[in-house]
Amino acid sequence: MKTRAIRIYGKEDLRLEEFLLPEIKEDEILASVVTDSICMSTYKFAKQGELHKRAPKNMAQNPPIVGHEMCGEILKVGKKWKERYKEGTKYVLQVNLPDQVETPGYSYPYVGGDATYIVLPNEIMEKDCLLEYYGETFFEGSLVEPLSCVISSFKANYHLCEHSKAHKMGIQEGGSMLLMGATGPMGLLAVDLAIHGPKRPKKLVVTDIDQKKIDKARERYCSEEVEVYFVNTKGVKDLEKLLRSYVDAKGYDDIFVFAPVSQLVTLGSNLLNPDGCLNFFAGPSDKELMAEINIYDIHYNAHHYVGISGGDTQDMKDAIKLIEEKKVDVSKVVTHVLGLDQVPQVTLEQAKIGGGKKIVYTHKEFPLWSLEDVTVGKEGDFQLSKILRKNDGIWSKEAEEYLLSR
């Protein structure tokens, strides 16, 4: 079968190509990809090329397919997996395969998200990383992996059991939570999880320096059970005092830092309650990034520090369940849609483009469309604009079905 895919040959060398996939073996699976969500990790991979730790050594001669937030359908199942997987089922992938560096979207020549068709090698199924997905849309399936990363980070925080040195894992239920620099897509997924997930704080404070993003987040994320505050910290002289004012001059039990800024880590260190936990979620490119933290409080006030932003298979399963049961609405973080032909340029210009998650419809060719512009009729067509206006500018099942039918 022929596939069209974006392959990487080296630094900033992304190419849309058509080529033949090999016939699947008895222990492999043929699948389609319908949607992929572009991740900043792919941007970093494209910038580093062969220097990336997951890149194959012979990348120029054996280029891998990029993209790892994919959703599609199982088309043909090899004999070994006939009893486990059924043709026609939607799927998502846990791409962090246990006990190996090689990863779909970075290392494999025949499996990656930015492709029309792919071949899944045996190890993906052996390691239980091919997961059935029964959600209504493909694009929400492509957001399972990002949501799983946030779920993982919430689980990674920890606090002391009462009158014990033992740890209880997860955020402090009924506590106070601060999300710093959190109006990007991952931050907003954290907001959604905090107010709709299995463990919820009593107070949630979300900061950023972009008033437009803050206003939109305030409009879309509210709760009857959690007190939610969106705060613009731009130009504030005494930021610590301002953030303490939302928790009666106290501190926070859980703090998540979504921007790789050392000053935010130091501020978070100062704002932790006794037994508080700070999670540095942002994955920095700078290997020398340092921040001052309060060592005294680590010793005497049991401050904890965590750095994690990758999920495992159970986190993926938890994310699938939250999406299928419509408890977390990942559609709110989608800001752009595009065709496969636009992936190289958009991947390399992610930082400049800004916005939230960008959904690739791999079997289509069309320009990068901003949902804001489609909603007001500047891009797309009349019918798609009408669908978006009906849903407050949010991407939806109806919008996806319309696009796929064109």
N, C-alpha and C positions, 0 to 999 in steps of 0.2 A: 504494500500500500504506500502511496505517496503521502508525504506530510510537508507542510510549510511551517517553518520554525525560525526563531531568532537564535542564531549561534554566535558564540563569542570566540574570537581568534587571538585576542590579546587586549592590551589596555585600550579602552574606548573603541574597540573594533567589533561592533555588533552588526550582524548581517542577516537580512531576511533571505532565506534560501528554501528551495524546494528539492527534496531528495527522497529516495526510497527507504522505507523502514525494512529491516530484515523480517522474514517470517518468524512468528513467535515459536519458541520452543515449548515443550510440554510443561515446563515450570514457569512460563511467562504469561502475561496478559496484555492484550491490545486494548487501548482505550482512546476515547476522544477527549479533547480539552475544549470546553465551551467558553470558559472565562478564566482569566488570571488577574490577580491584583498585583500591581507593581509595588515592590517593597524597596525601602531605602537600602536594604542589605544588597539588593541587586545593583543599585547605583554604586555602592562601595566595591562590589565585585568587578563591575565594569571599569572603575577607576584603577583598581589594582591589577587586573588582568592575571597573568601567570604568577604574580607574587602573592595572590590570595591563597590562604592555607588550604582551601578546598579545591583549588584549580588543578586539573590534570597536568602532569609535567609536559606532556606533548600537546598542549592546547592548540597550537597553530596547525598541527597535522590531524588532530582528533578533537575538534571543537565541541564543547558541551552546549546543550540547549539551556537558555537562561529562564528564570521564572520559577517560583516555588509555591505560590498561593493559588493553586489551581483547583478547578472543579469541572467535572465532565461525566461521561458515561462509560461503563465497561462494555466493550463491544465483543470481544472474543476471549474466552478463558481456556488456558492450556489444561491438559488432562489432569495434572497434579492438583489443580485448584478448583475443579468442577463442583465439588461438594461444598466448597466454602463461599465462592462468589458466583453471582448470577449475572448473565448478560442483560443489559438494559438498565442496570442499577446505577444511580448517581454515586459518585465517590469523591472523597477528598484524601489528601496524602499528609501523613506526618513525615516531613522530609528529614528530620534529625534522626537518622537511622542509628540505633544503639550500637556502640562498640565499633564505629567506623567513622573515618573522616569524610569519605565520599558521600555526597549529598545530591539528590535530584535538584536541578536548577543551578548547579555549580560544577558537577563532576561527570555527568552521564551524557553520552552522545545521542541517546534515544528517548530520554525522559526529562521533561521540563515543562513549565507552565505556559511559555510563549510558543505554543505549537498547536497544530490542528489535531494531530494524532500522535500517540506515543506508545512505546513498548515498556511495560513495567517488568524489571528483572526480578528474579526469584527472591532475592534478599528482602525486597520491600514487603512481600507477603509473609515470608518466614518470620520477619520481625514485627508482624502485626501492625504495619504502617499504612496499609491500604484500608480505608475505613468507609463503610457504607454511609450515605448521607441521604436523608429523606425530606430535606427542606423544600420549600416551594420554588425557590429560585437558584440559579447557578451562581449568581454574583454573591449571594449570601454565603454559599459554600466556599467561595474564594476568600471570604473574610473569617472563616473558621480558624485558620492558622494565626492571624494577628490576634484574634480574641483569645486563643489558647495561650499566647505569650503573656497577656495581661492576667489571665487566670493563674498561670504559673507564678507570676510575681506576687500576687495576692496570697497564694499558698506559702510562698517562701518567707514572708514576714513571720516573726515569732515573738512570743511574750512569755514571761515566767508564769508557771502555775502558782496559785496562791500558797504561801508558806512552803515553797519548794524551789529547788534549783532546776527542776525539770521544765522543759519548754512545751508550750502549746503552740502549734503551727497555725498560721493564718493571721489575718488582720484582727484587731481588737473589736469584737462585736459590741455595738453600742458605744464605741469610743469616738474619738475625734480624728479626722483624716485630712491631710493636706496634700493636694496634687499640684506640684509646681511646674509651670510651663506646659500646661496640660490641655490646650485647645487644639492641638494637632490630632490626627486620627487615633493614635495609640492612647493619648491622654483622654480623649472623649470615650473611647471604649472602656477605659478605667472608670470614668464617671458613670457610665451606664451600668457597669458591673457593680460599682459601689452602691448604687441605689436600687438595683434589681437582683443582685446576686444572692447566694446562700448566706453570706455574712455581710452585715451592713453596719456602717458607723451611725452614730446619732447625729454628728455634724460633719459636713463635708465642705471644705474650702478649696476652690479651684482658681489658680492664678495664671495670668498671661499678661502680655504687654500690647496686645492688639485688640482694640475696643470692638472692632467689627466682629472678630471671632468670638469675643466674650458675649456680645449681644446675641449672636446666633446660638451659642451654646446655652445661654440662659433661657432662650425661647424654646429650645428643643429638649432640655433635660431638667425635669422637675420631679418632685416626689412628695407624697403626703406623709411618708414615714421618716425621711431623712431631711434635715435642714441643710439646704444647698446654697452656697454663696459663691458667686463668680466675681473675682476681684482683679481690677486692672492695677498692676504694680508699677507701671511706667512712671518714672520721675518721683516716686515716693521716697522721701528722705529717710524716714525711720520706718523701714519696712517691717522689722521685727515687731515693733509696737502695733502697727496696723494689723498684722496677722494674729497677734495675741488677742486683739480686741474681739475677734469672732468667737473666741473660746474663753471669754471672761478672764482675760489676762493670763491664762494658763498656756500650756503647750499642746502638742499633738501626740497621739498614741502611734499613728502611722503616717509617715511622710514618704511620698514618691516624687523623685526628681526626673522629669521627662526631657530635660535639656542638658547637654554635656557642658555645664557651666560651673566652674569650681565655686564661685560665690554662692550659688544656690545650695550646694552641699554644705558649706559652712553655715549659711543661714538656717538650713534644716537642722544641723547639729545643735544650734542654739535654741531651736524651737521644740525639741523633743521633750516629752514628759519623762519622768522616771519610768523605766521599763519600756520606753518608746523604741520604735524600729524605723530606721531610714533605709529606703530601697532606692539605690541609684539605678534607675531603669534605662536611662539613655546609654546606648552603646557608643562610646567615643572612638573617633578615628585617631586621636592624639594619644600615643602610647605614653607620653610624659605628663598627662593631665594629673594634677595634684590638687588637693584641697585641705584646708585646715579643719580639724574637728576637735571636739573637746574630749581629751583623754581622761580627765578627771571624772567626767560624767559616765564614761564607759566603765570605770572602776567602781564608783560609788553610787551611781544612779541607774546602773544596768542598761545603758544605752546600747542598742544593737544596730548593726549595719549589714545590709545585704545588697548584692549586685547581681541581678538576673533578669534576662529578657527573652528567654527561650522556653517553649513548652515541650512536654513529652506526650506520649500517646494518650495517657489518661486525661491530660489537659485538653487535648483535641476532642476526646469523647465528651468531656464536660461542656466544651464550647458548642459542639454539635447539638447537644441536648438543649442548651439554653436558646439556641437559634431555632431549632425545630419546635420548641414549646413557646416561642415568641416572648421569652422573658427578657432577652436583650435584643435591641433593635439595631443591628449593625448597619442597616441601610443609611443611617444618619451620617455616617462618616464618609460616604461616597460623594466626591465633588466633581469627578470627571469620568467620561467614558471615551474609548478610542478603539480603532481597529488595529489588527496585528501589524500592519505596515508602519504604524507610528511608534512602535515600541522602542526602536533604537534611539531615536531623537528624544522621546519623552523620558526614557530611563536616564539618559545623560544630563537632562535639563530639569530633573525633579526639583532640585533646590530652588532654581529660578522660577519654576512654574508655581510652586507653593500649593496650598490647598490640602485636601485630605486624600483619601484613597482613590486611585485611578484604575478603573475596571477595563480590562482588555477583552474584547469579543474577538476571539482568535480566528473565527471563520469569516470575519468581515474586514473590509478596508474602508475607513472613513477617518476624517481628521479628529484630533483631540477636541472634544466638546466639553466646555464647562457647563455644569448643570444650571448654574445661575444664568448663563447666557441663553441656554436652550429654553429655560423657563420664560424668559421675556421675549423669545422669538429671534434672537440674534444669530443663533446657530440651530442645527437640526432642521426639523420641518414643523409645520403647523400642528399636526396631530401629536407629535411627541411633546411639543410645548404645552399643548392642552392637557395631556396626561400628567405632566409634571406640575402644572399650576393646580390641578385638582388635588395633588398630594403635597402641597406646600413646598414644591421644588425638590422633594426627596425621591431618589431612585426607587423603583418598585417592581413588583412582579409584572404589572401591566406594562410598564415602560420596557422592561426586558423582553417580554413576549412580542411587543410591537417591533422592537429593534431586530429581534431574531427572525421575524417574519418578513422583513424588508429584503 
